[in-house]
């Protein structure tokens, strides 16, 4: 069974001066995940309720970013365990995915 994993982050989060979303994608590649995508939001809010919007410069510095990948469930669970160490905040979701091709 395959799963779709989504990791919700803030654009400004970094590790050692590198964007966290890039560090995560590099980790996924090292772990043999076949592909990953980073999506940047143009509008969103998190648990604080504060709105972030690309059209207003003062509110656009910390937009939501989502890293997602599809993988076999067992492998995805192992990768997620490793990624948890990199996340000080954020949210990880996982759902069943049907894969064609």
Backbone as a ProteinNet text record, in pm:
[ID]
protein_1_A
[PRIMARY]
XXXXXXXXXXXXXXXXXXXXXXXXXXXXXXXXXXXXXXXXXXXXXXXXXXXXXXXXXXXXXXXXXXXXXXXXXXXXXXXXXXXXXXXXXXXXXXXXXXXXX
[TERTIARY]
83.1	0	88.4	50.9	123.3	50.2	127.5	70.9	123.7	43.6	83.7	116.8	238.9	283.6	296.6	241	253.3	315.7	414.2	481.5	458.2	386.4	351	452.2	511.7	617.3	591	676.3	679.4	799	781.2	886	1015.9	1007.1	1125.5	1205.2	1153.7	1224.9	1354.1	1460.1	1591.9	1665.2	1761.4	1857.7	1994.8	2080.1	2215.6	2216.8	2124.3	2119.4	2055.7	2005.7	1942.4	1792.4	1710.8	1567	1534.2	1448.7	1413.5	1352.4	1269.4	1209.4	1315.1	1424.6	1533.2	1606.4	1630.9	1696.7	1612	1481.4	1391.6	1397.8	1391.9	1398.3	1530.7	1639.1	1769.3	1771	1708.9	1699.5	1616.1	1505.4	1420.7	1498.8	1577.3	1658.9	1760.6	1826.6	1925.4	1861	1737.1	1666	1604.5	1621.7	1573.7	1429.9	1368.8	1233.3	1243.1	1156.5	1169.9	1143.5	1069.9	1042.6	973.3	989.2	925.1	895.9	795.1	756.5	740.8	787.1	767.8	668.9	563.8	459.9	457.9	459.3	454.5	315.1	257.9	122.8	123.5	10	-6.9	-96	-160.7	-246.6	-259.5	-259.7	-279.2	-273.6	-307.3	-291.8	-267.6	-208.6	-176.9	-253.8	-200.4	-270	-289.3	-206.5	-220.8	-334.4	-378.8	-483.8	-432.1	-302	-243.5	-243.1	-293.7	-301.6	-169	-131.6	-15.2	-63.6	-21.3	-72.9	37.3	56.4	164.6	149.1	26.9	2.5	38.3	54	86.7	225.9	320.2	461.4	484.7	419.3	442.5	399.7	308.3	257.6	307.9	394.6	431.8	568.9	633.4	768.8	772.8	660.6	661.1	545.2	531.9	419.4	429	314.6	316.1	384.2	455.4	521.5	485.7	458.7	425.9	525.1	586.1	669	584.8	570.1	491.9	563.5	534.2	590.3	497.6	508.3	432.1	531.8	502.1	594.3	516.6	578.2	517.8	509.5	400.8	372.4	486.8	540.5	646.4	768.5	809.3	924.7	893.9	773	732.9	738	691.2	692.6	835	927	1066.8	1127	1095.1	1145.9	1090.1	961.7	898.3	965.3	998.2	1065.6	1196.4	1271.6	1397.1	1371.8	1266.8	1237.6	1190	1125.7	1075.3	1186.6	1307.7	1421.3	1453.1	1418.1	1445.9	1339	1221.8	1108.1	1091.9	1097.2	1068.8	920.3	860.3	716.3	669.8	557.7	509.2	414.3	362.2	261.6	290.3	279.5	296.3	164.6	114.6	-5.5	28.3	-50.3	-30.2	-168.1	-187.7	-314.2	-289.3	-381.6	-369.7	-367	-289.5	-279.5	-282.3	-357.4	-359.2	-263.2	-172.4	-67.8	-89.5	-86.1	-93.1	36.1	83.9	202	332.7
-117.6	0	125.1	222.6	349.3	455	553.7	665	796.3	900.8	1037.1	1105.1	1154.7	1222.8	1370.8	1453.3	1598.7	1652.7	1740	1803.5	1953.5	2010.5	2151.6	2230.6	2331.7	2411.6	2559.6	2640.6	2783.6	2809.2	2896.2	2927.1	2972.9	3040.3	3098.3	2998.6	2877.8	2780.6	2735.5	2734.8	2698.3	2604.8	2533	2453.9	2489.6	2540.6	2580.2	2670.8	2767.4	2865.2	2816.9	2694	2636.1	2624.8	2653.2	2635.7	2491.7	2478.5	2346	2258.4	2317	2235.7	2175	2246.2	2191.7	2079.1	2098.4	1995.3	1867.8	1882.7	1766.9	1695.6	1769.8	1707.8	1635.2	1693.4	1626.9	1497.5	1499.3	1378.1	1271.1	1312.2	1216.7	1150.3	1228.9	1174.9	1074.6	1109.3	1018	886.4	893.4	774.9	693.2	738.5	661.1	683.9	789.9	824.3	868.6	815.6	835.5	977.5	1055.6	1193.7	1270.3	1400.8	1488	1621.1	1689.5	1818.6	1917.6	2040.1	2147.7	2246.1	2275.3	2367.3	2488.1	2608.2	2730.6	2790.4	2823	2878.4	3026.4	3074.2	3217.5	3278.8	3191.7	3237.3	3125.2	3159.3	3056.3	3110.1	3023.8	3055	2925.5	2937.3	2818.8	2817.2	2747.3	2729.2	2860	2960.2	3089.6	3172.4	3137	3212.8	3332.4	3359.4	3471.9	3441.9	3537.2	3519.1	3556.9	3479.7	3507.2	3514.1	3620	3644.3	3700.2	3641.6	3682	3824.1	3873.9	4006.3	4122.6	4100.1	4208.3	4182.1	4266.6	4241.7	4217.6	4292.8	4280.6	4145.3	4077	3949.3	3829.8	3853.6	3745.8	3685.7	3721.6	3673	3530.4	3478.8	3348.8	3261.9	3249.9	3176.1	3027.2	2959.9	2814.3	2744.7	2637.4	2554.4	2409	2331.3	2190.1	2106.4	2009.5	1910.2	1783.9	1727.4	1604.1	1499.3	1372.4	1260.8	1140.3	1050	924.9	811.2	718.1	607.1	489.6	371.9	257	289.7	246.4	286.7	256.2	136.2	97.1	188.1	214.3	300.8	443.3	491.3	626.8	644.5	545.7	554.1	565.3	489.8	498.4	634.5	687.6	819.2	926.9	916.1	1014.9	1015.8	899.3	893.2	971.9	960.2	1034.9	1184.9	1221	1362	1433.3	1361.2	1423.1	1495	1444.5	1505.1	1644.6	1669.3	1798.4	1903.1	1858.7	1949.1	1995.7	2126.3	2180.5	2215.1	2238	2262.1	2198.5	2238	2182.4	2067.5	2014.8	1910.3	1810	1682.2	1576.9	1501.1	1483.8	1402.8	1290.4	1183.4	1069.7	1013.1	982.9	925.2	820.7	730.6	625.9	691	631.1	681.2	564.8	580.7	482.1	528.7	442.1	481.9	408.5	485.4	428.7	460.9	366	390.9	354.5
0	0	0	-79.6	-85.9	-3.7	41.9	117.1	61.1	79.3	47	179	190	311.3	280.1	368.6	355.9	483.3	466.3	578.6	565.4	659.6	657.8	740.4	678.6	741.3	719.4	780.6	751.8	661.7	566.6	469.8	536.5	649.3	713.9	797.9	820.5	904.7	837.4	915.9	863.3	957.5	900.5	977.4	922.7	1010	971.9	849.3	845.9	737.8	608.9	606.8	487.7	510.9	409	426.7	468.5	570	620.8	512.8	424.6	319	228	204.9	121.9	195.6	323.7	405.2	403.2	414.7	413.6	279.4	169.6	37	17.7	64.8	54.1	135.4	253.4	335.8	265.2	205.7	134.2	21.3	-48.9	-158.9	-106.5	4.8	65.3	108.9	154.8	203.8	90.7	-34	-147.6	-186.4	-133.6	-177.1	-322.5	-407.5	-552.5	-599.2	-522.2	-563.2	-453.2	-454.9	-356.7	-424.5	-375.6	-429.8	-315.2	-338.3	-241.5	-302.1	-226.7	-270.8	-178.4	-237.1	-157.5	-170	-56.5	-54.9	-91.4	-140.6	-162.7	-55.3	22.9	131.4	232.4	360.2	460.4	601.1	697.1	838.5	913	1029.7	1109.1	1238.6	1336.3	1463.4	1539.2	1510.4	1577.8	1518.7	1399.8	1332.5	1254.3	1261.3	1188.4	1038.7	959.4	814.4	748.7	647.9	565.4	422.3	351.3	216.8	128.9	12.3	-76.5	-127.8	-136.9	-195.6	-106	23.3	116.2	170.9	132	164.8	313.3	398.4	542.3	597.1	529.7	579.1	498.6	400.9	309.5	336.3	444.9	470.2	523	566.5	633.2	584.2	453.7	395.8	425.3	426.8	444.8	326.8	357.7	257.1	289.3	184.2	202.4	122.2	188.4	120.2	114.2	-5.9	-14.6	-97.5	-61.9	-136.5	-124.1	-220.5	-220.1	-207.8	-119	-95.6	-36.8	-35.6	31.9	180.8	244.4	382	478.7	474.2	567.5	554.3	431.2	407.6	452.1	422.2	460.2	611.4	685.4	832.1	885.5	827.4	867.9	838	721.8	682	775.1	806.9	894.9	1031.8	1083.6	1213.6	1210.5	1101.9	1088.7	1074.8	1002.3	978	1103.7	1193.7	1317.1	1393.4	1383.3	1452	1397.2	1271.1	1208.3	1238.5	1280.2	1296.1	1440.2	1459.8	1591.9	1602	1487.3	1479.5	1348.4	1298.8	1174	1199.3	1093	1098.9	987.7	1018.3	918.1	909.1	786.6	765.4	668.6	677.4	588.5	554.9	427.7	384.9	277.6	262.4	159.4	21.8	-66.4	-203.4	-300.3	-405.8	-511.3	-619.2	-659.1	-754	-886.1	-996.2	-1129.8	-1201.4	-1276.7	-1358.5	-1297.2
[MASK]
+++++++++++++++++++++++++++++++++++++++++++++++++++++++++++++++++++++++++++++++++++++++++++++++++++++

